[in-house]
Amino acid sequence: MTDIRLLVLDIDGTIAGHANEVTEGVKAAIAEVQAQGIQVAIATGRMYRSAVRFHQAVQSQLPLLSYQGALIKDPVSGQVYRHTPLTRDYTLALLAELATLEAAEQLSIHLYIDDQLHVRQILPDTREYAERSGVDPIAVGDLATYLQQQAAIETTKLLALSPDPTVVTDLLTRLKQLYAPEDLYLTQSVATFFEATHPLSNKGAGVQYLAEELLDLKPDQVMTVGDNFNDYEMIRYAGIGVAMGDAPAGVKAIADWVAPSVESDGVAAAIEQFLLSA
């Protein structure tokens, strides 16, 4: 048996598949782990308000890591443990870089402010995203103008989505050449999503904060499970890092184990492999 005391799970592609729900098999495996005294946390790129129902579904007693860890908040007490938003200068610089693609409608740009989704206009892909997330987008017109008129607001995360994965891949490659990791954290959570957060706002840093600062644990007492590039840092951080079967090759390459796919209850298999086996 391992000495794992904390299990951290991604949502989309990990505990939630096409149905956008946690299956009974995964819930049962998580409950069995919790009965052994292992704590379970959620770390997601999702908005906090969109992630809370998954936090409740797995009956987590820990703070919820949302927006890649940019907002760490306890849904029960409402306490905010950490909020690391983008700086205004970097947000405006990113919006300027993305403006041409947005104008050509190759991108739909989302700004997350005060746990609300702000967009220039509501395009079909934004509507689909909002429906899956269970949120109502707010159309504010030009996003840079809106930011400049609202001096006190802070942007927790910027997301740009396109139905064409090559647009997102090319964008990520170009912007990683412009901005160093200490300036911005740039990633993909799925092939069609480009995401930008504060450099300390990645799941690896978030899990490290939860484990070491709040729970007084070491990395070898942590197990993480994720399915995409925004899970890379937390998979690499943990004593046991698991990639889902649908993960990109670059994520699988750094994992200690590759689980079956989300539709095959891969998280339940990972739990059985490392936490429940005799």
Backbone as JSON, one array per atom type, in Angstrom:
{
  "sequence": "MTDIRLLVLDIDGTIAGHANEVTEGVKAAIAEVQAQGIQVAIATGRMYRSAVRFHQAVQSQLPLLSYQGALIKDPVSGQVYRHTPLTRDYTLALLAELATLEAAEQLSIHLYIDDQLHVRQILPDTREYAERSGVDPIAVGDLATYLQQQAAIETTKLLALSPDPTVVTDLLTRLKQLYAPEDLYLTQSVATFFEATHPLSNKGAGVQYLAEELLDLKPDQVMTVGDNFNDYEMIRYAGIGVAMGDAPAGVKAIADWVAPSVESDGVAAAIEQFLLSA",
  "N": [[0.83, -1.2, 0.0], [0.37, 2.29, -0.61], [1.51, 5.49, 0.73], [-0.29, 7.5, 0.28], [-2.05, 10.42, 0.97], [-3.62, 12.35, -0.08], [-5.76, 12.8, -2.78], [-6.04, 14.2, -5.89], [-8.19, 15.4, -8.33], [-8.9, 16.1, -11.71], [-11.61, 17.58, -13.62], [-13.08, 17.71, -16.35], [-12.89, 15.26, -18.82], [-11.73, 13.58, -17.06], [-13.04, 12.97, -14.43], [-15.48, 13.52, -15.44], [-17.19, 12.84, -18.37], [-18.56, 12.71, -21.66], [-21.22, 12.93, -20.85], [-21.15, 14.84, -18.91], [-21.21, 14.46, -16.19], [-20.45, 12.83, -13.03], [-19.84, 9.42, -12.91], [-21.58, 6.67, -11.32], [-19.88, 4.59, -10.69], [-17.35, 5.8, -10.46], [-17.89, 7.61, -8.39], [-18.35, 5.77, -6.32], [-15.83, 4.55, -6.02], [-14.31, 6.76, -5.21], [-15.58, 7.35, -2.79], [-14.87, 5.1, -1.32], [-12.14, 5.43, -1.05], [-12.11, 7.78, 0.49], [-13.24, 6.78, 2.8], [-11.13, 5.43, 3.81], [-9.64, 7.39, 4.88], [-8.26, 9.03, 3.16], [-7.98, 12.16, 1.72], [-9.87, 14.0, -0.71], [-9.63, 16.12, -3.48], [-10.62, 18.66, -5.86], [-9.26, 19.85, -8.86], [-9.36, 22.14, -11.37], [-9.71, 23.64, -14.63], [-12.05, 24.94, -14.95], [-14.56, 27.49, -14.29], [-15.17, 28.65, -10.97], [-17.89, 28.62, -10.1], [-18.97, 26.85, -11.9], [-17.72, 24.51, -11.25], [-18.45, 23.74, -8.7], [-20.57, 21.91, -8.35], [-19.43, 19.48, -9.0], [-17.5, 19.22, -7.06], [-19.22, 18.87, -4.92], [-20.42, 16.49, -5.76], [-18.43, 14.56, -5.43], [-18.15, 14.74, -2.79], [-16.15, 16.27, -1.54], [-14.14, 17.57, 1.07], [-12.39, 19.6, 1.06], [-10.8, 22.75, 0.07], [-11.72, 24.11, -3.14], [-10.0, 23.98, -6.17], [-10.04, 26.12, -8.68], [-10.13, 27.54, -12.06], [-7.56, 26.75, -13.03], [-6.25, 26.79, -10.63], [-6.08, 29.44, -10.01], [-8.05, 30.53, -8.45], [-8.61, 29.56, -5.28], [-10.84, 28.24, -3.21], [-13.1, 27.65, -0.53], [-16.02, 25.91, -0.79], [-17.87, 25.45, 1.24], [-17.41, 27.12, 3.55], [-16.95, 29.47, 2.24], [-14.54, 30.76, 2.3], [-11.81, 32.36, 0.81], [-8.8, 31.15, -0.13], [-6.7, 31.64, -1.83], [-6.19, 33.95, -4.45], [-5.07, 34.62, -7.55], [-5.0, 36.7, -9.87], [-4.71, 37.63, -13.39], [-2.47, 40.25, -14.39], [-3.51, 43.59, -15.17], [-2.1, 44.8, -17.29], [-0.98, 42.64, -18.71], [-3.31, 41.3, -19.43], [-4.53, 43.15, -21.16], [-2.54, 43.27, -23.11], [-2.62, 40.66, -24.13], [-5.22, 40.64, -25.18], [-4.88, 42.49, -27.23], [-3.11, 41.07, -28.87], [-4.78, 39.02, -29.66], [-6.78, 40.21, -31.07], [-7.01, 40.38, -33.92], [-7.55, 37.76, -34.75], [-9.91, 37.37, -33.39], [-11.56, 39.26, -34.6], [-11.78, 38.14, -37.1], [-13.39, 36.11, -36.48], [-12.28, 33.67, -35.86], [-11.71, 33.09, -33.34], [-13.26, 32.9, -30.14], [-13.35, 34.96, -27.44], [-12.97, 34.77, -23.97], [-13.34, 36.41, -20.91], [-12.82, 36.05, -17.47], [-14.23, 37.37, -14.78], [-14.69, 38.16, -11.48], [-15.89, 35.68, -11.09], [-17.66, 35.52, -13.21], [-18.61, 35.12, -16.61], [-17.4, 36.97, -19.22], [-17.87, 38.29, -22.45], [-17.27, 39.48, -25.83], [-19.29, 39.23, -27.75], [-22.05, 36.95, -28.03], [-21.3, 34.11, -29.41], [-21.91, 31.07, -31.36], [-20.14, 29.01, -30.4], [-19.5, 29.98, -27.89], [-21.99, 29.91, -26.68], [-22.45, 27.15, -26.6], [-20.34, 26.37, -24.91], [-21.09, 27.74, -22.57], [-23.49, 26.5, -21.94], [-22.67, 23.9, -21.31], [-21.13, 24.49, -19.12], [-22.95, 25.58, -17.43], [-23.5, 28.31, -17.05], [-24.29, 31.83, -17.45], [-23.35, 33.8, -20.05], [-22.01, 37.14, -20.25], [-22.45, 39.71, -22.41], [-20.38, 42.29, -23.35], [-19.41, 43.93, -25.3], [-16.51, 45.39, -26.87], [-13.75, 43.95, -25.36], [-11.32, 44.95, -24.35], [-11.86, 47.71, -24.16], [-13.91, 47.61, -22.28], [-12.5, 46.64, -20.02], [-10.75, 48.79, -19.59], [-12.5, 50.73, -18.83], [-13.37, 49.86, -16.42], [-11.87, 50.23, -13.79], [-11.26, 48.93, -11.38], [-11.59, 46.2, -11.57], [-10.59, 42.72, -11.69], [-9.07, 40.26, -13.72], [-9.5, 36.91, -13.65], [-8.95, 34.76, -15.35], [-8.11, 34.28, -18.81], [-9.61, 33.0, -21.68], [-9.44, 31.61, -24.91], [-11.27, 30.32, -27.51], [-11.63, 28.09, -30.27], [-13.19, 26.48, -33.01], [-11.38, 25.21, -34.61], [-8.67, 23.28, -34.03], [-6.02, 23.72, -34.89], [-5.73, 26.46, -35.06], [-5.69, 27.19, -32.38], [-3.45, 25.76, -31.45], [-1.38, 26.93, -32.98], [-1.58, 29.54, -32.04], [-0.93, 29.24, -29.32], [1.73, 28.36, -29.54], [2.94, 30.63, -30.71], [2.48, 32.64, -28.79], [3.84, 31.63, -26.6], [6.38, 32.08, -27.37], [6.53, 34.78, -27.13], [6.01, 35.4, -24.47], [7.46, 34.77, -21.32], [7.57, 31.94, -19.01], [7.54, 32.95, -16.42], [6.09, 35.24, -16.72], [3.49, 34.72, -17.76], [1.15, 32.04, -17.43], [0.54, 29.79, -19.85], [-1.59, 27.62, -21.61], [-3.23, 24.61, -22.86], [-6.39, 23.3, -22.27], [-8.19, 21.68, -23.5], [-8.08, 20.57, -26.92], [-9.15, 22.66, -28.36], [-9.12, 24.89, -26.77], [-7.42, 27.72, -25.7], [-5.66, 28.93, -22.92], [-4.96, 31.43, -20.49], [-3.32, 32.42, -17.56], [-2.28, 33.9, -14.41], [1.23, 33.52, -13.65], [1.64, 31.93, -11.35], [-0.62, 30.51, -11.29], [-1.21, 27.65, -11.94], [-2.07, 24.16, -12.1], [-0.18, 22.56, -10.84], [1.18, 24.29, -9.05], [-1.01, 25.03, -7.54], [-1.88, 22.59, -6.39], [0.41, 21.97, -4.94], [0.35, 24.09, -3.08], [-2.06, 23.48, -1.72], [-1.44, 20.91, -0.69], [1.06, 21.21, 0.73], [1.03, 23.67, 2.15], [-1.55, 23.91, 3.3], [-2.26, 21.33, 4.19], [0.02, 20.14, 5.18], [1.54, 18.15, 3.86], [3.72, 16.0, 1.91], [5.07, 15.82, -1.46], [5.22, 13.07, -2.19], [3.09, 12.01, -0.9], [0.89, 12.53, -2.31], [-1.49, 11.97, -4.87], [-2.34, 12.49, -8.22], [-4.72, 12.96, -10.88], [-5.26, 13.45, -14.28], [-6.07, 14.75, -17.6], [-5.05, 16.37, -19.64], [-2.99, 19.02, -21.13], [-3.08, 21.12, -19.28], [-3.03, 19.76, -16.95], [-0.53, 18.89, -16.65], [1.52, 19.94, -14.93], [0.59, 19.27, -12.34], [0.48, 16.52, -12.46], [3.16, 15.93, -12.79], [4.15, 16.93, -10.39], [3.15, 15.28, -8.32], [3.57, 12.43, -6.11], [2.45, 10.11, -7.16], [1.47, 10.33, -10.32], [-1.12, 10.33, -12.57], [-2.21, 9.8, -15.87], [-5.03, 10.11, -17.99], [-6.53, 7.77, -20.29], [-7.23, 9.03, -22.67], [-5.52, 11.14, -22.84], [-3.15, 13.51, -24.3], [-0.1, 12.5, -25.99], [2.18, 13.75, -24.93], [1.46, 14.3, -22.31], [0.91, 11.78, -21.26], [3.47, 10.81, -21.33], [4.86, 11.78, -19.11], [3.6, 10.73, -16.99], [3.09, 8.47, -14.21], [1.49, 6.33, -14.55], [-0.93, 5.17, -16.9], [-4.29, 5.51, -17.15], [-7.42, 3.84, -18.0], [-9.84, 5.26, -20.36], [-11.96, 8.19, -19.77], [-14.6, 7.53, -20.31], [-14.58, 4.91, -19.7], [-14.48, 4.79, -17.0], [-11.93, 5.52, -15.93], [-10.74, 6.78, -13.7], [-11.71, 5.34, -11.53], [-10.4, 2.94, -12.02], [-7.73, 3.75, -11.68], [-7.74, 4.42, -8.98], [-8.26, 1.93, -7.86], [-5.96, 0.6, -8.69], [-3.84, 1.89, -7.28], [-4.65, 2.7, -4.7], [-6.51, 1.05, -3.45], [-5.77, -1.56, -3.72], [-4.57, -4.58, -2.28]],
  "CA": [[0.0, 0.0, 0.0], [1.09, 3.56, -0.66], [1.26, 6.42, 1.83], [-1.03, 8.63, -0.3], [-3.03, 11.02, 1.88], [-4.41, 13.32, -0.84], [-6.05, 12.47, -4.17], [-6.53, 15.4, -6.57], [-8.8, 14.99, -9.58], [-9.41, 17.03, -12.71], [-13.02, 17.31, -13.95], [-13.41, 17.33, -17.73], [-12.03, 14.23, -19.38], [-11.15, 12.77, -15.97], [-14.18, 12.4, -13.7], [-16.69, 13.82, -16.22], [-17.03, 12.63, -19.8], [-19.52, 13.36, -22.55], [-22.47, 13.19, -20.13], [-20.93, 15.99, -18.03], [-21.56, 14.01, -14.85], [-19.59, 11.81, -12.45], [-20.58, 8.16, -12.91], [-21.74, 6.02, -10.02], [-18.68, 3.8, -10.43], [-16.29, 6.69, -9.99], [-18.3, 8.08, -7.07], [-18.17, 4.68, -5.34], [-14.4, 4.39, -5.79], [-13.87, 7.91, -4.43], [-16.1, 7.19, -1.43], [-14.09, 4.06, -0.66], [-10.87, 6.08, -0.71], [-12.37, 8.7, 1.61], [-13.49, 5.96, 3.99], [-9.81, 5.02, 4.32], [-8.98, 8.57, 5.45], [-7.56, 9.8, 2.13], [-8.78, 13.31, 1.33], [-10.05, 14.14, -2.16], [-9.8, 17.52, -3.9], [-10.85, 18.92, -7.28], [-8.45, 20.9, -9.49], [-9.96, 22.26, -12.69], [-9.66, 24.92, -15.33], [-13.39, 25.52, -14.96], [-14.98, 28.53, -13.36], [-15.54, 28.15, -9.64], [-19.32, 28.35, -10.02], [-19.24, 25.69, -12.74], [-17.07, 23.34, -10.67], [-18.94, 23.43, -7.36], [-21.42, 20.71, -8.31], [-18.56, 18.31, -9.03], [-16.95, 19.2, -5.7], [-20.27, 18.27, -4.1], [-20.68, 15.12, -6.21], [-17.42, 13.65, -4.85], [-18.2, 15.0, -1.35], [-14.86, 16.78, -1.08], [-14.14, 18.43, 2.26], [-11.25, 20.5, 0.91], [-11.02, 23.87, -0.85], [-11.82, 23.8, -4.56], [-9.02, 24.66, -7.01], [-10.67, 26.43, -9.97], [-9.35, 28.42, -12.95], [-6.18, 26.22, -12.99], [-5.67, 27.13, -9.34], [-6.06, 30.89, -9.81], [-8.95, 30.79, -7.34], [-8.73, 28.43, -4.35], [-11.92, 28.71, -2.34], [-13.86, 26.61, 0.16], [-17.45, 26.09, -1.07], [-18.69, 25.36, 2.45], [-17.25, 28.33, 4.37], [-16.81, 30.65, 1.4], [-13.22, 31.36, 2.48], [-10.87, 32.38, -0.32], [-7.44, 30.9, 0.34], [-5.76, 32.3, -2.73], [-6.67, 34.43, -5.75], [-3.94, 35.18, -8.28], [-5.5, 37.11, -11.19], [-3.81, 38.24, -14.37], [-2.32, 41.7, -14.27], [-4.25, 44.34, -16.19], [-1.24, 45.02, -18.45], [-0.87, 41.41, -19.5], [-4.62, 41.02, -20.02], [-4.71, 44.04, -22.32], [-1.59, 42.87, -24.14], [-3.16, 39.45, -24.76], [-6.37, 41.03, -25.99], [-4.36, 43.11, -28.45], [-2.57, 40.0, -29.7], [-5.87, 38.15, -30.14], [-7.82, 41.02, -31.71], [-7.17, 40.08, -35.35], [-8.22, 36.47, -34.86], [-11.28, 37.55, -32.91], [-12.29, 39.99, -35.64], [-12.04, 37.19, -38.19], [-14.25, 35.09, -35.86], [-11.59, 32.41, -35.67], [-11.63, 32.9, -31.9], [-14.21, 33.52, -29.21], [-12.52, 35.27, -26.28], [-13.69, 34.82, -22.7], [-12.68, 36.94, -19.72], [-13.49, 35.63, -16.24], [-14.11, 38.46, -13.82], [-15.6, 37.97, -10.35], [-16.56, 34.4, -11.35], [-18.65, 35.71, -14.26], [-18.05, 35.0, -17.96], [-17.59, 38.17, -20.03], [-17.51, 38.11, -23.86], [-17.63, 40.61, -26.71], [-20.62, 38.89, -28.22], [-22.32, 35.54, -27.76], [-21.2, 33.31, -30.62], [-22.38, 29.7, -31.13], [-19.26, 28.2, -29.56], [-19.65, 30.49, -26.53], [-23.26, 29.4, -26.17], [-22.24, 25.74, -26.29], [-19.48, 26.33, -23.73], [-21.86, 28.22, -21.42], [-24.48, 25.48, -21.59], [-21.98, 22.8, -20.63], [-20.63, 25.0, -17.85], [-24.07, 25.98, -16.59], [-23.36, 29.73, -16.71], [-24.86, 32.78, -18.4], [-22.33, 34.77, -20.47], [-22.38, 38.56, -20.26], [-21.88, 40.39, -23.57], [-20.01, 43.66, -22.94], [-18.75, 44.64, -26.4], [-15.06, 45.27, -26.93], [-13.29, 43.56, -24.03], [-10.28, 45.87, -23.89], [-12.54, 48.94, -23.75], [-14.62, 47.3, -21.04], [-11.51, 46.59, -18.94], [-10.22, 50.13, -19.34], [-13.55, 51.52, -18.18], [-13.65, 49.28, -15.1], [-10.51, 50.3, -13.25], [-11.02, 48.13, -10.18], [-11.85, 44.77, -11.75], [-9.45, 41.82, -11.91], [-9.36, 39.13, -14.6], [-8.96, 35.68, -13.09], [-8.43, 33.94, -16.44], [-8.52, 34.55, -20.18], [-9.7, 31.8, -22.52], [-9.81, 31.82, -26.3], [-11.63, 29.02, -28.08], [-11.85, 28.03, -31.7], [-13.54, 25.13, -33.47], [-10.24, 24.66, -35.35], [-7.56, 23.08, -33.09], [-4.75, 24.25, -35.39], [-5.7, 27.88, -34.7], [-5.3, 27.26, -30.98], [-2.07, 25.28, -31.34], [-0.5, 27.96, -33.54], [-1.63, 30.67, -31.13], [-0.16, 28.88, -28.13], [3.16, 28.34, -29.92], [3.39, 32.0, -30.94], [2.49, 33.42, -27.56], [4.89, 31.12, -25.72], [7.63, 32.71, -27.8], [6.47, 36.19, -26.72], [5.92, 35.55, -23.01], [8.18, 33.77, -20.53], [6.72, 31.29, -18.0], [7.4, 33.79, -15.22], [5.16, 36.32, -17.04], [2.15, 34.18, -17.93], [0.98, 30.6, -17.61], [-0.22, 29.57, -21.08], [-1.79, 26.19, -21.74], [-4.44, 24.1, -23.48], [-7.11, 22.35, -21.44], [-8.59, 20.76, -24.56], [-7.41, 20.97, -28.16], [-9.74, 23.88, -28.92], [-9.1, 25.95, -25.75], [-6.19, 28.38, -25.25], [-5.94, 29.54, -21.63], [-3.89, 32.24, -19.91], [-3.51, 32.81, -16.17], [-1.1, 34.37, -13.68], [2.24, 32.45, -13.67], [1.48, 31.03, -10.21], [-1.93, 29.87, -11.4], [-1.28, 26.38, -12.66], [-2.53, 23.14, -11.16], [0.94, 22.09, -10.03], [1.37, 25.23, -7.95], [-2.2, 24.96, -6.71], [-1.84, 21.35, -5.61], [1.5, 22.13, -3.97], [-0.16, 24.96, -2.01], [-3.03, 22.72, -0.93], [-0.79, 19.81, 0.02], [2.15, 21.57, 1.63], [0.7, 24.81, 3.01], [-2.79, 23.71, 4.04], [-2.39, 19.99, 4.76], [1.31, 19.71, 5.7], [1.9, 16.89, 3.21], [4.83, 16.01, 0.97], [4.63, 15.39, -2.79], [5.05, 11.62, -2.31], [1.82, 11.64, -0.26], [-0.15, 13.06, -3.19], [-1.77, 11.34, -6.16], [-3.15, 13.35, -9.08], [-5.21, 12.34, -12.11], [-5.71, 14.44, -15.24], [-6.14, 14.25, -18.98], [-4.6, 17.26, -20.69], [-1.76, 19.77, -20.86], [-3.21, 21.93, -18.07], [-2.79, 18.86, -15.81], [0.87, 18.45, -16.74], [2.3, 20.32, -13.74], [0.19, 18.54, -11.13], [0.89, 15.12, -12.65], [4.6, 15.88, -12.55], [4.41, 17.23, -8.98], [2.69, 14.28, -7.36], [4.27, 11.15, -5.95], [1.84, 9.27, -8.19], [0.76, 11.14, -11.31], [-1.83, 9.45, -13.51], [-2.83, 10.4, -17.06], [-6.14, 9.35, -18.53], [-6.25, 7.09, -21.56], [-7.44, 9.95, -23.79], [-4.58, 12.26, -22.74], [-2.15, 13.62, -25.36], [1.12, 11.72, -25.76], [3.11, 14.5, -24.08], [1.01, 14.17, -20.92], [1.13, 10.38, -20.88], [4.91, 10.54, -21.23], [5.4, 12.15, -17.8], [2.77, 10.09, -15.97], [3.55, 7.2, -13.64], [0.57, 5.28, -15.01], [-1.98, 5.64, -17.79], [-5.56, 4.86, -16.82], [-8.39, 3.78, -19.1], [-10.46, 6.54, -20.7], [-13.0, 8.68, -18.87], [-15.85, 6.8, -20.56], [-14.4, 3.58, -19.11], [-14.26, 5.0, -15.56], [-10.5, 5.41, -15.69], [-10.38, 7.21, -12.34], [-11.96, 4.19, -10.65], [-9.32, 1.99, -12.25], [-6.52, 4.29, -11.06], [-7.91, 4.28, -7.52], [-8.09, 0.49, -7.56], [-4.56, 0.23, -8.94], [-2.87, 2.44, -6.35], [-5.13, 3.06, -3.36], [-7.38, 0.05, -2.85], [-5.22, -2.91, -3.86], [-3.96, -5.09, -1.03]],
  "C": [[0.87, 1.26, 0.0], [0.77, 4.4, 0.59], [0.53, 7.67, 1.3], [-2.08, 9.11, 0.7], [-3.96, 12.0, 1.17], [-4.53, 12.86, -2.28], [-6.67, 13.7, -4.82], [-6.97, 15.02, -7.99], [-9.2, 16.18, -10.44], [-10.9, 16.69, -12.96], [-13.16, 16.79, -15.38], [-12.4, 16.37, -18.33], [-11.42, 13.33, -18.34], [-12.25, 12.14, -15.13], [-15.5, 12.66, -14.44], [-16.4, 13.68, -17.7], [-18.11, 13.35, -20.6], [-20.82, 13.73, -21.83], [-22.37, 14.35, -19.16], [-21.36, 15.7, -16.59], [-20.52, 13.02, -14.35], [-20.39, 10.51, -12.38], [-20.64, 7.56, -11.51], [-20.51, 5.19, -9.67], [-17.53, 4.62, -9.9], [-16.64, 7.24, -8.61], [-18.03, 7.01, -6.0], [-16.7, 4.49, -5.01], [-13.85, 5.54, -4.94], [-14.34, 7.79, -2.98], [-15.31, 6.15, -0.65], [-12.73, 4.6, -0.22], [-11.05, 7.0, 0.51], [-12.61, 7.94, 2.9], [-12.19, 5.46, 4.62], [-9.04, 6.21, 4.9], [-8.17, 9.37, 4.45], [-8.48, 10.93, 1.68], [-8.78, 13.47, -0.19], [-10.33, 15.61, -2.48], [-10.04, 17.55, -5.41], [-9.94, 20.06, -7.73], [-8.86, 20.98, -10.95], [-9.66, 23.61, -13.32], [-10.99, 25.63, -15.33], [-13.52, 26.72, -14.02], [-15.33, 27.88, -12.02], [-17.02, 27.74, -9.61], [-19.72, 27.12, -10.85], [-18.72, 24.4, -12.12], [-17.68, 22.88, -9.35], [-19.76, 22.15, -7.33], [-20.59, 19.43, -8.37], [-17.87, 18.11, -7.67], [-17.95, 18.53, -4.77], [-20.51, 16.81, -4.46], [-19.69, 14.12, -5.61], [-17.29, 13.85, -3.35], [-16.83, 15.41, -0.79], [-15.05, 17.69, 0.12], [-13.04, 19.47, 2.2], [-11.61, 21.69, 0.04], [-10.99, 23.4, -2.3], [-10.81, 24.64, -5.33], [-9.65, 24.87, -8.38], [-9.77, 27.35, -10.78], [-7.87, 28.02, -12.96], [-5.5, 26.47, -11.65], [-5.58, 28.63, -9.08], [-6.99, 31.31, -8.67], [-9.09, 29.51, -6.52], [-9.67, 28.87, -3.25], [-12.68, 27.53, -1.76], [-15.36, 26.83, -0.09], [-18.34, 26.06, 0.17], [-18.62, 26.67, 3.25], [-17.24, 29.61, 3.55], [-15.45, 31.32, 1.5], [-12.39, 31.25, 1.21], [-9.46, 32.22, 0.23], [-6.42, 31.6, -0.54], [-6.48, 32.74, -4.01], [-5.52, 35.14, -6.43], [-4.4, 35.54, -9.7], [-4.38, 37.56, -12.12], [-3.64, 39.72, -14.06], [-3.1, 42.36, -15.41], [-3.4, 44.52, -17.46], [-1.15, 43.79, -19.33], [-2.21, 41.05, -20.14], [-4.84, 41.86, -21.26], [-3.76, 43.68, -23.46], [-2.08, 41.62, -24.87], [-4.35, 39.79, -25.65], [-5.93, 41.69, -27.29], [-3.81, 42.07, -29.41], [-3.68, 39.18, -30.37], [-6.88, 38.89, -31.01], [-8.07, 40.63, -33.17], [-7.93, 38.77, -35.54], [-9.67, 36.57, -34.4], [-12.13, 38.24, -33.97], [-12.66, 39.08, -36.81], [-12.94, 36.04, -37.73], [-13.63, 33.7, -35.89], [-11.47, 32.08, -34.19], [-12.84, 33.53, -31.22], [-13.44, 33.72, -27.91], [-13.39, 35.43, -25.04], [-12.8, 35.46, -21.64], [-13.51, 36.55, -18.5], [-13.19, 36.64, -15.15], [-15.15, 38.25, -12.73], [-16.49, 36.75, -10.56], [-17.76, 34.55, -12.28], [-17.94, 35.67, -15.61], [-18.42, 36.23, -18.79], [-17.07, 37.92, -21.45], [-17.87, 39.36, -24.65], [-19.05, 40.42, -27.23], [-20.82, 37.39, -28.03], [-22.39, 34.79, -29.09], [-21.66, 31.88, -30.33], [-21.47, 28.87, -30.23], [-19.28, 28.68, -28.1], [-20.93, 29.95, -25.9], [-23.13, 27.93, -25.76], [-21.4, 25.57, -25.02], [-20.29, 26.69, -22.48], [-22.88, 27.18, -20.97], [-23.83, 24.33, -20.85], [-21.51, 23.23, -19.24], [-21.74, 25.41, -16.89], [-23.98, 27.43, -16.15], [-24.01, 30.58, -17.79], [-23.79, 33.8, -18.79], [-22.89, 36.19, -20.51], [-21.68, 39.22, -21.44], [-21.63, 41.86, -23.23], [-19.4, 44.47, -24.08], [-17.25, 44.45, -26.36], [-14.48, 45.05, -25.52], [-12.21, 44.5, -23.49], [-10.9, 47.19, -23.41], [-13.26, 48.74, -22.42], [-13.66, 47.29, -19.85], [-11.02, 47.99, -18.57], [-11.24, 51.03, -18.64], [-13.85, 51.06, -16.76], [-12.32, 49.16, -14.35], [-10.24, 49.31, -12.12], [-11.12, 46.62, -10.41], [-10.57, 44.0, -12.05], [-9.9, 40.63, -12.76], [-8.7, 37.88, -14.05], [-8.32, 34.81, -14.17], [-8.93, 34.48, -17.77], [-8.54, 33.23, -20.94], [-10.08, 32.22, -23.93], [-10.11, 30.46, -26.92], [-11.92, 29.16, -29.56], [-12.28, 26.62, -32.07], [-12.4, 24.43, -34.21], [-9.05, 24.5, -34.4], [-6.24, 23.66, -33.57], [-4.61, 25.74, -35.09], [-5.19, 28.04, -33.28], [-3.85, 26.83, -30.79], [-1.08, 26.33, -31.84], [-0.44, 29.17, -32.62], [-0.79, 30.41, -29.89], [1.34, 28.91, -28.42], [3.7, 29.76, -30.06], [3.49, 32.78, -29.64], [3.52, 32.9, -26.55], [6.27, 31.65, -26.12], [7.69, 34.17, -27.35], [6.55, 36.37, -25.21], [6.63, 34.41, -22.3], [7.24, 33.15, -19.5], [6.55, 32.12, -16.73], [6.48, 35.0, -15.46], [3.72, 35.82, -17.05], [2.2, 32.66, -17.94], [0.03, 30.4, -18.79], [-0.36, 28.07, -21.31], [-3.0, 25.9, -22.6], [-5.09, 23.14, -22.5], [-7.8, 21.3, -22.29], [-8.01, 21.31, -25.84], [-7.91, 22.29, -28.7], [-9.76, 25.06, -27.94], [-7.67, 26.43, -25.49], [-6.51, 29.09, -23.94], [-4.71, 30.28, -21.11], [-4.27, 32.63, -18.49], [-2.2, 33.4, -15.63], [-0.07, 33.23, -13.63], [2.17, 31.49, -12.49], [0.19, 30.23, -10.28], [-1.87, 28.71, -12.39], [-1.59, 25.31, -11.64], [-1.4, 22.57, -10.31], [1.17, 22.97, -8.83], [0.19, 25.18, -6.99], [-2.22, 23.73, -5.82], [-0.73, 21.41, -4.57], [1.05, 23.0, -2.79], [-1.13, 24.2, -1.11], [-2.34, 21.66, -0.08], [0.17, 20.3, 1.1], [1.77, 22.68, 2.61], [-0.54, 24.55, 3.88], [-2.87, 22.37, 4.76], [-1.09, 19.42, 5.33], [1.71, 18.33, 5.17], [3.1, 17.1, 2.29], [4.34, 15.51, -0.39], [4.39, 13.88, -2.89], [3.83, 11.1, -1.56], [0.62, 12.08, -1.09], [-0.26, 12.23, -4.46], [-2.67, 12.27, -6.96], [-3.55, 12.6, -10.34], [-5.74, 13.43, -13.02], [-5.6, 13.93, -16.66], [-5.57, 15.19, -20.03], [-3.42, 18.11, -20.24], [-1.88, 20.67, -19.63], [-3.1, 21.09, -16.8], [-1.33, 18.46, -15.69], [1.63, 18.71, -15.44], [1.89, 19.54, -12.5], [0.5, 17.05, -11.25], [2.37, 14.97, -12.35], [4.93, 16.1, -11.08], [4.19, 16.04, -8.07], [3.59, 13.06, -7.28], [3.76, 10.11, -6.92], [1.03, 10.19, -9.1], [0.18, 10.25, -12.38], [-2.4, 10.27, -14.65], [-3.97, 9.5, -17.52], [-5.8, 8.78, -19.9], [-6.4, 7.97, -22.78], [-6.45, 11.11, -23.8], [-3.64, 12.31, -23.95], [-0.86, 12.88, -24.98], [2.09, 12.43, -24.82], [2.74, 14.46, -22.62], [1.23, 12.75, -20.43], [2.61, 10.11, -20.6], [5.47, 10.84, -19.84], [4.61, 11.51, -16.66], [3.42, 8.82, -15.45], [2.7, 6.03, -14.13], [-0.46, 5.91, -15.92], [-3.23, 4.82, -17.53], [-6.38, 4.64, -18.08], [-9.03, 5.15, -19.33], [-11.53, 6.94, -19.69], [-14.29, 7.9, -19.06], [-15.79, 5.37, -20.03], [-14.12, 3.67, -17.61], [-12.8, 4.84, -15.18], [-10.06, 5.82, -14.3], [-10.61, 6.07, -11.35], [-10.86, 3.15, -10.79], [-8.03, 2.46, -11.6], [-6.58, 4.15, -9.54], [-7.7, 2.83, -7.11], [-6.63, 0.09, -7.67], [-3.63, 0.67, -7.8], [-3.35, 2.59, -4.91], [-5.97, 1.99, -2.69], [-6.82, -1.37, -2.93], [-4.5, -3.32, -2.58], [-2.46, -5.15, -1.15]]
}
